[in-house]
Amino acid sequence: MKTIYSTPYQRLLALLVEARKAAQMTQQDLSARLGRPQSYVSKYERGERRLDVIEFLNVARNIQADPYQLLREIEPMLIAGAVQT
């Protein structure tokens, strides 16, 4: 299974959505900050597009989320072997 479909990656996406909403930002607001089309945000939030590490850090910074905390939240899933490669 590709990791984009893994439980930890899906959880990471959910955390990004939660953080964006907690920052009271729409997808359009975030996309404007990122200098990307709204479809970019929509596609990665739905898991249709994978974020690389630089993109992840940029998104987290723009929604005022601590990227390290987000990763700490999914780390137990990785340790438990939830990701099959």
PDB file with one MODEL, atoms N, CA, C and O in Angstrom:
MODEL        1
ATOM      1  N   MET A   1       0.846  -1.171   0.000  1.00  0.00           N
ATOM      2  CA  MET A   1       0.000   0.000   0.000  1.00  0.00           C
ATOM      3  C   MET A   1       0.895   1.240   0.000  1.00  0.00           C
ATOM      4  O   MET A   1       1.888   1.295   0.725  1.00  0.00           O
ATOM      5  N   LYS A   2       0.542   2.221  -0.808  1.00  0.00           N
ATOM      6  CA  LYS A   2       1.270   3.480  -0.823  1.00  0.00           C
ATOM      7  C   LYS A   2       0.987   4.224   0.474  1.00  0.00           C
ATOM      8  O   LYS A   2      -0.126   4.184   0.999  1.00  0.00           O
ATOM      9  N   THR A   3       2.017   4.906   0.984  1.00  0.00           N
ATOM     10  CA  THR A   3       1.846   5.587   2.267  1.00  0.00           C
ATOM     11  C   THR A   3       0.845   6.729   2.206  1.00  0.00           C
ATOM     12  O   THR A   3       0.329   7.142   3.245  1.00  0.00           O
ATOM     13  N   ILE A   4       0.556   7.249   1.024  1.00  0.00           N
ATOM     14  CA  ILE A   4      -0.449   8.322   0.915  1.00  0.00           C
ATOM     15  C   ILE A   4      -1.824   7.834   1.383  1.00  0.00           C
ATOM     16  O   ILE A   4      -2.666   8.630   1.799  1.00  0.00           O
ATOM     17  N   TYR A   5      -2.036   6.525   1.310  1.00  0.00           N
ATOM     18  CA  TYR A   5      -3.315   5.939   1.741  1.00  0.00           C
ATOM     19  C   TYR A   5      -3.237   5.359   3.152  1.00  0.00           C
ATOM     20  O   TYR A   5      -4.221   4.817   3.655  1.00  0.00           O
ATOM     21  N   SER A   6      -2.078   5.469   3.788  1.00  0.00           N
ATOM     22  CA  SER A   6      -1.903   4.879   5.109  1.00  0.00           C
ATOM     23  C   SER A   6      -2.688   5.647   6.174  1.00  0.00           C
ATOM     24  O   SER A   6      -2.999   6.827   6.011  1.00  0.00           O
ATOM     25  N   THR A   7      -2.993   4.965   7.238  1.00  0.00           N
ATOM     26  CA  THR A   7      -3.710   5.579   8.350  1.00  0.00           C
ATOM     27  C   THR A   7      -2.940   6.771   8.933  1.00  0.00           C
ATOM     28  O   THR A   7      -3.548   7.815   9.172  1.00  0.00           O
ATOM     29  N   PRO A   8      -1.629   6.656   9.171  1.00  0.00           N
ATOM     30  CA  PRO A   8      -0.915   7.820   9.712  1.00  0.00           C
ATOM     31  C   PRO A   8      -0.944   9.038   8.777  1.00  0.00           C
ATOM     32  O   PRO A   8      -1.081  10.168   9.245  1.00  0.00           O
ATOM     33  N   TYR A   9      -0.818   8.820   7.479  1.00  0.00           N
ATOM     34  CA  TYR A   9      -0.838   9.956   6.556  1.00  0.00           C
ATOM     35  C   TYR A   9      -2.227  10.578   6.513  1.00  0.00           C
ATOM     36  O   TYR A   9      -2.357  11.801   6.478  1.00  0.00           O
ATOM     37  N   GLN A  10      -3.252   9.756   6.515  1.00  0.00           N
ATOM     38  CA  GLN A  10      -4.619  10.279   6.530  1.00  0.00           C
ATOM     39  C   GLN A  10      -4.878  11.063   7.817  1.00  0.00           C
ATOM     40  O   GLN A  10      -5.567  12.083   7.804  1.00  0.00           O
ATOM     41  N   ARG A  11      -4.322  10.580   8.922  1.00  0.00           N
ATOM     42  CA  ARG A  11      -4.467  11.304  10.191  1.00  0.00           C
ATOM     43  C   ARG A  11      -3.739  12.639  10.126  1.00  0.00           C
ATOM     44  O   ARG A  11      -4.245  13.644  10.626  1.00  0.00           O
ATOM     45  N   LEU A  12      -2.561  12.663   9.517  1.00  0.00           N
ATOM     46  CA  LEU A  12      -1.820  13.908   9.366  1.00  0.00           C
ATOM     47  C   LEU A  12      -2.629  14.917   8.554  1.00  0.00           C
ATOM     48  O   LEU A  12      -2.676  16.098   8.897  1.00  0.00           O
ATOM     49  N   LEU A  13      -3.252  14.461   7.498  1.00  0.00           N
ATOM     50  CA  LEU A  13      -4.092  15.359   6.701  1.00  0.00           C
ATOM     51  C   LEU A  13      -5.251  15.903   7.527  1.00  0.00           C
ATOM     52  O   LEU A  13      -5.582  17.086   7.444  1.00  0.00           O
ATOM     53  N   ALA A  14      -5.865  15.032   8.324  1.00  0.00           N
ATOM     54  CA  ALA A  14      -6.975  15.472   9.182  1.00  0.00           C
ATOM     55  C   ALA A  14      -6.494  16.521  10.189  1.00  0.00           C
ATOM     56  O   ALA A  14      -7.205  17.486  10.468  1.00  0.00           O
ATOM     57  N   LEU A  15      -5.299  16.333  10.726  1.00  0.00           N
ATOM     58  CA  LEU A  15      -4.745  17.306  11.661  1.00  0.00           C
ATOM     59  C   LEU A  15      -4.491  18.647  10.975  1.00  0.00           C
ATOM     60  O   LEU A  15      -4.708  19.701  11.573  1.00  0.00           O
ATOM     61  N   LEU A  16      -4.036  18.614   9.737  1.00  0.00           N
ATOM     62  CA  LEU A  16      -3.825  19.854   8.994  1.00  0.00           C
ATOM     63  C   LEU A  16      -5.145  20.582   8.752  1.00  0.00           C
ATOM     64  O   LEU A  16      -5.217  21.805   8.863  1.00  0.00           O
ATOM     65  N   VAL A  17      -6.185  19.823   8.421  1.00  0.00           N
ATOM     66  CA  VAL A  17      -7.507  20.435   8.210  1.00  0.00           C
ATOM     67  C   VAL A  17      -8.002  21.047   9.522  1.00  0.00           C
ATOM     68  O   VAL A  17      -8.488  22.178   9.541  1.00  0.00           O
ATOM     69  N   GLU A  18      -7.878  20.295  10.616  1.00  0.00           N
ATOM     70  CA  GLU A  18      -8.309  20.801  11.919  1.00  0.00           C
ATOM     71  C   GLU A  18      -7.566  22.080  12.282  1.00  0.00           C
ATOM     72  O   GLU A  18      -8.170  23.036  12.770  1.00  0.00           O
ATOM     73  N   ALA A  19      -6.266  22.099  12.047  1.00  0.00           N
ATOM     74  CA  ALA A  19      -5.461  23.274  12.375  1.00  0.00           C
ATOM     75  C   ALA A  19      -5.846  24.465  11.494  1.00  0.00           C
ATOM     76  O   ALA A  19      -5.902  25.599  11.968  1.00  0.00           O
ATOM     77  N   ARG A  20      -6.110  24.205  10.218  1.00  0.00           N
ATOM     78  CA  ARG A  20      -6.531  25.300   9.321  1.00  0.00           C
ATOM     79  C   ARG A  20      -7.847  25.897   9.812  1.00  0.00           C
ATOM     80  O   ARG A  20      -8.005  27.116   9.873  1.00  0.00           O
ATOM     81  N   LYS A  21      -8.777  25.034  10.157  1.00  0.00           N
ATOM     82  CA  LYS A  21     -10.073  25.514  10.636  1.00  0.00           C
ATOM     83  C   LYS A  21      -9.947  26.217  11.979  1.00  0.00           C
ATOM     84  O   LYS A  21     -10.635  27.208  12.224  1.00  0.00           O
ATOM     85  N   ALA A  22      -9.072  25.717  12.855  1.00  0.00           N
ATOM     86  CA  ALA A  22      -8.851  26.363  14.156  1.00  0.00           C
ATOM     87  C   ALA A  22      -8.268  27.768  13.974  1.00  0.00           C
ATOM     88  O   ALA A  22      -8.506  28.663  14.785  1.00  0.00           O
ATOM     89  N   ALA A  23      -7.503  27.939  12.895  1.00  0.00           N
ATOM     90  CA  ALA A  23      -6.952  29.258  12.568  1.00  0.00           C
ATOM     91  C   ALA A  23      -7.983  30.129  11.857  1.00  0.00           C
ATOM     92  O   ALA A  23      -7.689  31.251  11.443  1.00  0.00           O
ATOM     93  N   GLN A  24      -9.194  29.594  11.723  1.00  0.00           N
ATOM     94  CA  GLN A  24     -10.310  30.286  11.061  1.00  0.00           C
ATOM     95  C   GLN A  24      -9.947  30.709   9.640  1.00  0.00           C
ATOM     96  O   GLN A  24     -10.222  31.826   9.203  1.00  0.00           O
ATOM     97  N   MET A  25      -9.321  29.768   8.943  1.00  0.00           N
ATOM     98  CA  MET A  25      -8.932  30.005   7.559  1.00  0.00           C
ATOM     99  C   MET A  25      -9.705  29.074   6.643  1.00  0.00           C
ATOM    100  O   MET A  25      -9.913  27.902   6.959  1.00  0.00           O
ATOM    101  N   THR A  26     -10.128  29.602   5.510  1.00  0.00           N
ATOM    102  CA  THR A  26     -10.726  28.769   4.470  1.00  0.00           C
ATOM    103  C   THR A  26      -9.599  28.217   3.597  1.00  0.00           C
ATOM    104  O   THR A  26      -8.449  28.645   3.695  1.00  0.00           O
ATOM    105  N   GLN A  27      -9.952  27.274   2.757  1.00  0.00           N
ATOM    106  CA  GLN A  27      -8.973  26.786   1.789  1.00  0.00           C
ATOM    107  C   GLN A  27      -8.487  27.936   0.920  1.00  0.00           C
ATOM    108  O   GLN A  27      -7.307  28.007   0.577  1.00  0.00           O
ATOM    109  N   GLN A  28      -9.388  28.826   0.569  1.00  0.00           N
ATOM    110  CA  GLN A  28      -9.022  29.980  -0.264  1.00  0.00           C
ATOM    111  C   GLN A  28      -8.040  30.889   0.466  1.00  0.00           C
ATOM    112  O   GLN A  28      -7.076  31.368  -0.130  1.00  0.00           O
ATOM    113  N   ASP A  29      -8.279  31.130   1.752  1.00  0.00           N
ATOM    114  CA  ASP A  29      -7.365  31.958   2.543  1.00  0.00           C
ATOM    115  C   ASP A  29      -5.960  31.355   2.544  1.00  0.00           C
ATOM    116  O   ASP A  29      -4.969  32.044   2.299  1.00  0.00           O
ATOM    117  N   LEU A  30      -5.901  30.059   2.824  1.00  0.00           N
ATOM    118  CA  LEU A  30      -4.611  29.385   2.886  1.00  0.00           C
ATOM    119  C   LEU A  30      -3.930  29.377   1.529  1.00  0.00           C
ATOM    120  O   LEU A  30      -2.729  29.628   1.432  1.00  0.00           O
ATOM    121  N   SER A  31      -4.679  29.093   0.497  1.00  0.00           N
ATOM    122  CA  SER A  31      -4.068  29.047  -0.834  1.00  0.00           C
ATOM    123  C   SER A  31      -3.489  30.408  -1.216  1.00  0.00           C
ATOM    124  O   SER A  31      -2.448  30.475  -1.870  1.00  0.00           O
ATOM    125  N   ALA A  32      -4.146  31.479  -0.819  1.00  0.00           N
ATOM    126  CA  ALA A  32      -3.622  32.817  -1.101  1.00  0.00           C
ATOM    127  C   ALA A  32      -2.296  33.043  -0.370  1.00  0.00           C
ATOM    128  O   ALA A  32      -1.361  33.612  -0.933  1.00  0.00           O
ATOM    129  N   ARG A  33      -2.223  32.600   0.870  1.00  0.00           N
ATOM    130  CA  ARG A  33      -0.972  32.730   1.631  1.00  0.00           C
ATOM    131  C   ARG A  33       0.145  31.917   1.004  1.00  0.00           C
ATOM    132  O   ARG A  33       1.304  32.331   1.003  1.00  0.00           O
ATOM    133  N   LEU A  34      -0.213  30.751   0.468  1.00  0.00           N
ATOM    134  CA  LEU A  34       0.782  29.859  -0.131  1.00  0.00           C
ATOM    135  C   LEU A  34       1.151  30.267  -1.555  1.00  0.00           C
ATOM    136  O   LEU A  34       2.148  29.803  -2.108  1.00  0.00           O
ATOM    137  N   GLY A  35       0.334  31.142  -2.140  1.00  0.00           N
ATOM    138  CA  GLY A  35       0.566  31.521  -3.529  1.00  0.00           C
ATOM    139  C   GLY A  35       0.240  30.396  -4.492  1.00  0.00           C
ATOM    140  O   GLY A  35       0.854  30.266  -5.551  1.00  0.00           O
ATOM    141  N   ARG A  36      -0.727  29.591  -4.113  1.00  0.00           N
ATOM    142  CA  ARG A  36      -1.148  28.438  -4.910  1.00  0.00           C
ATOM    143  C   ARG A  36      -2.644  28.526  -5.149  1.00  0.00           C
ATOM    144  O   ARG A  36      -3.337  29.257  -4.441  1.00  0.00           O
ATOM    145  N   PRO A  37      -3.164  27.786  -6.145  1.00  0.00           N
ATOM    146  CA  PRO A  37      -4.619  27.784  -6.353  1.00  0.00           C
ATOM    147  C   PRO A  37      -5.329  27.043  -5.210  1.00  0.00           C
ATOM    148  O   PRO A  37      -4.732  26.204  -4.535  1.00  0.00           O
ATOM    149  N   GLN A  38      -6.588  27.361  -5.013  1.00  0.00           N
ATOM    150  CA  GLN A  38      -7.387  26.699  -3.968  1.00  0.00           C
ATOM    151  C   GLN A  38      -7.416  25.194  -4.185  1.00  0.00           C
ATOM    152  O   GLN A  38      -7.488  24.435  -3.218  1.00  0.00           O
ATOM    153  N   SER A  39      -7.363  24.750  -5.425  1.00  0.00           N
ATOM    154  CA  SER A  39      -7.401  23.315  -5.715  1.00  0.00           C
ATOM    155  C   SER A  39      -6.194  22.584  -5.122  1.00  0.00           C
ATOM    156  O   SER A  39      -6.290  21.397  -4.811  1.00  0.00           O
ATOM    157  N   TYR A  40      -5.064  23.270  -4.961  1.00  0.00           N
ATOM    158  CA  TYR A  40      -3.878  22.677  -4.335  1.00  0.00           C
ATOM    159  C   TYR A  40      -4.211  22.240  -2.907  1.00  0.00           C
ATOM    160  O   TYR A  40      -3.916  21.113  -2.508  1.00  0.00           O
ATOM    161  N   VAL A  41      -4.829  23.142  -2.144  1.00  0.00           N
ATOM    162  CA  VAL A  41      -5.203  22.839  -0.759  1.00  0.00           C
ATOM    163  C   VAL A  41      -6.248  21.727  -0.739  1.00  0.00           C
ATOM    164  O   VAL A  41      -6.141  20.780   0.040  1.00  0.00           O
ATOM    165  N   SER A  42      -7.243  21.845  -1.588  1.00  0.00           N
ATOM    166  CA  SER A  42      -8.297  20.841  -1.647  1.00  0.00           C
ATOM    167  C   SER A  42      -7.738  19.456  -1.957  1.00  0.00           C
ATOM    168  O   SER A  42      -8.123  18.468  -1.331  1.00  0.00           O
ATOM    169  N   LYS A  43      -6.838  19.391  -2.917  1.00  0.00           N
ATOM    170  CA  LYS A  43      -6.299  18.086  -3.326  1.00  0.00           C
ATOM    171  C   LYS A  43      -5.448  17.442  -2.241  1.00  0.00           C
ATOM    172  O   LYS A  43      -5.558  16.237  -2.017  1.00  0.00           O
ATOM    173  N   TYR A  44      -4.610  18.205  -1.568  1.00  0.00           N
ATOM    174  CA  TYR A  44      -3.822  17.543  -0.527  1.00  0.00           C
ATOM    175  C   TYR A  44      -4.689  17.213   0.674  1.00  0.00           C
ATOM    176  O   TYR A  44      -4.462  16.191   1.322  1.00  0.00           O
ATOM    177  N   GLU A  45      -5.686  18.052   0.997  1.00  0.00           N
ATOM    178  CA  GLU A  45      -6.556  17.740   2.131  1.00  0.00           C
ATOM    179  C   GLU A  45      -7.369  16.480   1.885  1.00  0.00           C
ATOM    180  O   GLU A  45      -7.669  15.752   2.831  1.00  0.00           O
ATOM    181  N   ARG A  46      -7.729  16.208   0.651  1.00  0.00           N
ATOM    182  CA  ARG A  46      -8.496  14.997   0.320  1.00  0.00           C
ATOM    183  C   ARG A  46      -7.598  13.795   0.043  1.00  0.00           C
ATOM    184  O   ARG A  46      -8.093  12.694  -0.199  1.00  0.00           O
ATOM    185  N   GLY A  47      -6.294  13.996   0.077  1.00  0.00           N
ATOM    186  CA  GLY A  47      -5.376  12.891  -0.160  1.00  0.00           C
ATOM    187  C   GLY A  47      -5.159  12.598  -1.633  1.00  0.00           C
ATOM    188  O   GLY A  47      -4.637  11.539  -1.979  1.00  0.00           O
ATOM    189  N   GLU A  48      -5.545  13.506  -2.494  1.00  0.00           N
ATOM    190  CA  GLU A  48      -5.346  13.306  -3.927  1.00  0.00           C
ATOM    191  C   GLU A  48      -3.960  13.750  -4.370  1.00  0.00           C
ATOM    192  O   GLU A  48      -3.501  13.399  -5.458  1.00  0.00           O
ATOM    193  N   ARG A  49      -3.306  14.517  -3.526  1.00  0.00           N
ATOM    194  CA  ARG A  49      -1.969  15.010  -3.824  1.00  0.00           C
ATOM    195  C   ARG A  49      -1.133  14.879  -2.558  1.00  0.00           C
ATOM    196  O   ARG A  49      -1.578  15.227  -1.464  1.00  0.00           O
ATOM    197  N   ARG A  50       0.068  14.380  -2.723  1.00  0.00           N
ATOM    198  CA  ARG A  50       0.953  14.183  -1.584  1.00  0.00           C
ATOM    199  C   ARG A  50       1.755  15.455  -1.315  1.00  0.00           C
ATOM    200  O   ARG A  50       2.219  16.118  -2.243  1.00  0.00           O
ATOM    201  N   LEU A  51       1.911  15.784  -0.040  1.00  0.00           N
ATOM    202  CA  LEU A  51       2.770  16.896   0.350  1.00  0.00           C
ATOM    203  C   LEU A  51       4.178  16.385   0.601  1.00  0.00           C
ATOM    204  O   LEU A  51       4.361  15.383   1.293  1.00  0.00           O
ATOM    205  N   ASP A  52       5.176  17.065   0.047  1.00  0.00           N
ATOM    206  CA  ASP A  52       6.537  16.706   0.430  1.00  0.00           C
ATOM    207  C   ASP A  52       6.861  17.450   1.730  1.00  0.00           C
ATOM    208  O   ASP A  52       6.052  18.247   2.206  1.00  0.00           O
ATOM    209  N   VAL A  53       8.013  17.197   2.292  1.00  0.00           N
ATOM    210  CA  VAL A  53       8.335  17.741   3.612  1.00  0.00           C
ATOM    211  C   VAL A  53       8.405  19.271   3.599  1.00  0.00           C
ATOM    212  O   VAL A  53       7.979  19.907   4.563  1.00  0.00           O
ATOM    213  N   ILE A  54       8.925  19.865   2.546  1.00  0.00           N
ATOM    214  CA  ILE A  54       9.001  21.318   2.470  1.00  0.00           C
ATOM    215  C   ILE A  54       7.604  21.920   2.375  1.00  0.00           C
ATOM    216  O   ILE A  54       7.308  22.923   3.025  1.00  0.00           O
ATOM    217  N   GLU A  55       6.749  21.306   1.566  1.00  0.00           N
ATOM    218  CA  GLU A  55       5.364  21.771   1.453  1.00  0.00           C
ATOM    219  C   GLU A  55       4.633  21.638   2.791  1.00  0.00           C
ATOM    220  O   GLU A  55       3.893  22.536   3.192  1.00  0.00           O
ATOM    221  N   PHE A  56       4.844  20.515   3.475  1.00  0.00           N
ATOM    222  CA  PHE A  56       4.227  20.290   4.778  1.00  0.00           C
ATOM    223  C   PHE A  56       4.630  21.390   5.762  1.00  0.00           C
ATOM    224  O   PHE A  56       3.781  21.954   6.451  1.00  0.00           O
ATOM    225  N   LEU A  57       5.932  21.691   5.823  1.00  0.00           N
ATOM    226  CA  LEU A  57       6.405  22.731   6.734  1.00  0.00           C
ATOM    227  C   LEU A  57       5.815  24.097   6.375  1.00  0.00           C
ATOM    228  O   LEU A  57       5.455  24.872   7.261  1.00  0.00           O
ATOM    229  N   ASN A  58       5.717  24.384   5.101  1.00  0.00           N
ATOM    230  CA  ASN A  58       5.155  25.654   4.649  1.00  0.00           C
ATOM    231  C   ASN A  58       3.667  25.759   5.006  1.00  0.00           C
ATOM    232  O   ASN A  58       3.208  26.806   5.463  1.00  0.00           O
ATOM    233  N   VAL A  59       2.926  24.681   4.797  1.00  0.00           N
ATOM    234  CA  VAL A  59       1.504  24.680   5.158  1.00  0.00           C
ATOM    235  C   VAL A  59       1.351  24.870   6.667  1.00  0.00           C
ATOM    236  O   VAL A  59       0.571  25.709   7.115  1.00  0.00           O
ATOM    237  N   ALA A  60       2.096  24.091   7.442  1.00  0.00           N
ATOM    238  CA  ALA A  60       1.993  24.186   8.904  1.00  0.00           C
ATOM    239  C   ALA A  60       2.300  25.603   9.376  1.00  0.00           C
ATOM    240  O   ALA A  60       1.583  26.149  10.214  1.00  0.00           O
ATOM    241  N   ARG A  61       3.354  26.194   8.846  1.00  0.00           N
ATOM    242  CA  ARG A  61       3.728  27.561   9.241  1.00  0.00           C
ATOM    243  C   ARG A  61       2.607  28.548   8.929  1.00  0.00           C
ATOM    244  O   ARG A  61       2.326  29.448   9.720  1.00  0.00           O
ATOM    245  N   ASN A  62       1.976  28.376   7.783  1.00  0.00           N
ATOM    246  CA  ASN A  62       0.936  29.322   7.356  1.00  0.00           C
ATOM    247  C   ASN A  62      -0.393  29.152   8.076  1.00  0.00           C
ATOM    248  O   ASN A  62      -1.238  30.045   8.019  1.00  0.00           O
ATOM    249  N   ILE A  63      -0.594  28.039   8.744  1.00  0.00           N
ATOM    250  CA  ILE A  63      -1.808  27.859   9.550  1.00  0.00           C
ATOM    251  C   ILE A  63      -1.490  27.963  11.045  1.00  0.00           C
ATOM    252  O   ILE A  63      -2.309  27.620  11.897  1.00  0.00           O
ATOM    253  N   GLN A  64      -0.285  28.441  11.335  1.00  0.00           N
ATOM    254  CA  GLN A  64       0.193  28.606  12.707  1.00  0.00           C
ATOM    255  C   GLN A  64       0.134  27.311  13.518  1.00  0.00           C
ATOM    256  O   GLN A  64      -0.229  27.318  14.694  1.00  0.00           O
ATOM    257  N   ALA A  65       0.491  26.217  12.881  1.00  0.00           N
ATOM    258  CA  ALA A  65       0.542  24.922  13.559  1.00  0.00           C
ATOM    259  C   ALA A  65       2.003  24.525  13.754  1.00  0.00           C
ATOM    260  O   ALA A  65       2.855  24.825  12.917  1.00  0.00           O
ATOM    261  N   ASP A  66       2.279  23.858  14.852  1.00  0.00           N
ATOM    262  CA  ASP A  66       3.624  23.369  15.130  1.00  0.00           C
ATOM    263  C   ASP A  66       3.818  22.066  14.351  1.00  0.00           C
ATOM    264  O   ASP A  66       3.201  21.056  14.687  1.00  0.00           O
ATOM    265  N   PRO A  67       4.660  22.073  13.322  1.00  0.00           N
ATOM    266  CA  PRO A  67       4.816  20.858  12.516  1.00  0.00           C
ATOM    267  C   PRO A  67       5.350  19.686  13.328  1.00  0.00           C
ATOM    268  O   PRO A  67       5.012  18.533  13.057  1.00  0.00           O
ATOM    269  N   TYR A  68       6.182  19.978  14.324  1.00  0.00           N
ATOM    270  CA  TYR A  68       6.745  18.910  15.141  1.00  0.00           C
ATOM    271  C   TYR A  68       5.666  18.258  16.002  1.00  0.00           C
ATOM    272  O   TYR A  68       5.678  17.044  16.205  1.00  0.00           O
ATOM    273  N   GLN A  69       4.742  19.061  16.504  1.00  0.00           N
ATOM    274  CA  GLN A  69       3.632  18.504  17.281  1.00  0.00           C
ATOM    275  C   GLN A  69       2.738  17.646  16.403  1.00  0.00           C
ATOM    276  O   GLN A  69       2.282  16.585  16.828  1.00  0.00           O
ATOM    277  N   LEU A  70       2.486  18.096  15.187  1.00  0.00           N
ATOM    278  CA  LEU A  70       1.670  17.296  14.261  1.00  0.00           C
ATOM    279  C   LEU A  70       2.320  15.943  14.022  1.00  0.00           C
ATOM    280  O   LEU A  70       1.642  14.915  14.033  1.00  0.00           O
ATOM    281  N   LEU A  71       3.630  15.938  13.807  1.00  0.00           N
ATOM    282  CA  LEU A  71       4.337  14.679  13.575  1.00  0.00           C
ATOM    283  C   LEU A  71       4.365  13.802  14.828  1.00  0.00           C
ATOM    284  O   LEU A  71       4.263  12.578  14.742  1.00  0.00           O
ATOM    285  N   ARG A  72       4.503  14.445  15.992  1.00  0.00           N
ATOM    286  CA  ARG A  72       4.479  13.668  17.248  1.00  0.00           C
ATOM    287  C   ARG A  72       3.141  12.955  17.420  1.00  0.00           C
ATOM    288  O   ARG A  72       3.083  11.867  17.992  1.00  0.00           O
ATOM    289  N   GLU A  73       2.073  13.567  16.928  1.00  0.00           N
ATOM    290  CA  GLU A  73       0.752  12.952  17.069  1.00  0.00           C
ATOM    291  C   GLU A  73       0.596  11.696  16.222  1.00  0.00           C
ATOM    292  O   GLU A  73      -0.165  10.799  16.586  1.00  0.00           O
ATOM    293  N   ILE A  74       1.299  11.618  15.105  1.00  0.00           N
ATOM    294  CA  ILE A  74       1.172  10.414  14.273  1.00  0.00           C
ATOM    295  C   ILE A  74       2.299   9.410  14.521  1.00  0.00           C
ATOM    296  O   ILE A  74       2.216   8.265  14.077  1.00  0.00           O
ATOM    297  N   GLU A  75       3.337   9.828  15.219  1.00  0.00           N
ATOM    298  CA  GLU A  75       4.479   8.941  15.448  1.00  0.00           C
ATOM    299  C   GLU A  75       4.102   7.609  16.109  1.00  0.00           C
ATOM    300  O   GLU A  75       4.614   6.572  15.688  1.00  0.00           O
ATOM    301  N   PRO A  76       3.229   7.592  17.126  1.00  0.00           N
ATOM    302  CA  PRO A  76       2.870   6.299  17.725  1.00  0.00           C
ATOM    303  C   PRO A  76       2.268   5.321  16.706  1.00  0.00           C
ATOM    304  O   PRO A  76       2.458   4.110  16.817  1.00  0.00           O
ATOM    305  N   MET A  77       1.557   5.843  15.733  1.00  0.00           N
ATOM    306  CA  MET A  77       0.973   4.978  14.707  1.00  0.00           C
ATOM    307  C   MET A  77       2.077   4.347  13.867  1.00  0.00           C
ATOM    308  O   MET A  77       1.977   3.188  13.463  1.00  0.00           O
ATOM    309  N   LEU A  78       3.115   5.107  13.610  1.00  0.00           N
ATOM    310  CA  LEU A  78       4.236   4.594  12.826  1.00  0.00           C
ATOM    311  C   LEU A  78       5.010   3.547  13.619  1.00  0.00           C
ATOM    312  O   LEU A  78       5.392   2.506  13.086  1.00  0.00           O
ATOM    313  N   ILE A  79       5.235   3.834  14.890  1.00  0.00           N
ATOM    314  CA  ILE A  79       5.966   2.905  15.751  1.00  0.00           C
ATOM    315  C   ILE A  79       5.205   1.592  15.889  1.00  0.00           C
ATOM    316  O   ILE A  79       5.801   0.516  15.936  1.00  0.00           O
ATOM    317  N   ALA A  80       3.883   1.695  15.953  1.00  0.00           N
ATOM    318  CA  ALA A  80       3.049   0.497  16.099  1.00  0.00           C
ATOM    319  C   ALA A  80       2.989  -0.335  14.826  1.00  0.00           C
ATOM    320  O   ALA A  80       2.388  -1.409  14.802  1.00  0.00           O
ATOM    321  N   GLY A  81       3.621   0.173  13.763  1.00  0.00           N
ATOM    322  CA  GLY A  81       3.652  -0.592  12.519  1.00  0.00           C
ATOM    323  C   GLY A  81       2.431  -0.416  11.656  1.00  0.00           C
ATOM    324  O   GLY A  81       2.094  -1.300  10.868  1.00  0.00           O
ATOM    325  N   ALA A  82       1.756   0.720  11.793  1.00  0.00           N
ATOM    326  CA  ALA A  82       0.553   0.952  11.002  1.00  0.00           C
ATOM    327  C   ALA A  82       0.859   1.168   9.530  1.00  0.00           C
ATOM    328  O   ALA A  82      -0.030   1.027   8.690  1.00  0.00           O
ATOM    329  N   VAL A  83       2.109   1.512   9.199  1.00  0.00           N
ATOM    330  CA  VAL A  83       2.464   1.761   7.793  1.00  0.00           C
ATOM    331  C   VAL A  83       3.187   0.555   7.240  1.00  0.00           C
ATOM    332  O   VAL A  83       4.203   0.120   7.783  1.00  0.00           O
ATOM    333  N   GLN A  84       2.671   0.030   6.183  1.00  0.00           N
ATOM    334  CA  GLN A  84       3.299  -1.073   5.469  1.00  0.00           C
ATOM    335  C   GLN A  84       3.975  -0.500   4.240  1.00  0.00           C
ATOM    336  O   GLN A  84       3.330   0.192   3.451  1.00  0.00           O
ATOM    337  N   THR A  85       5.252  -0.768   4.058  1.00  0.00           N
ATOM    338  CA  THR A  85       5.928  -0.272   2.859  1.00  0.00           C
ATOM    339  C   THR A  85       6.364  -1.412   1.979  1.00  0.00           C
ATOM    340  O   THR A  85       6.952  -1.186   0.921  1.00  0.00           O
TER     341      THR A  85
ENDMDL
END
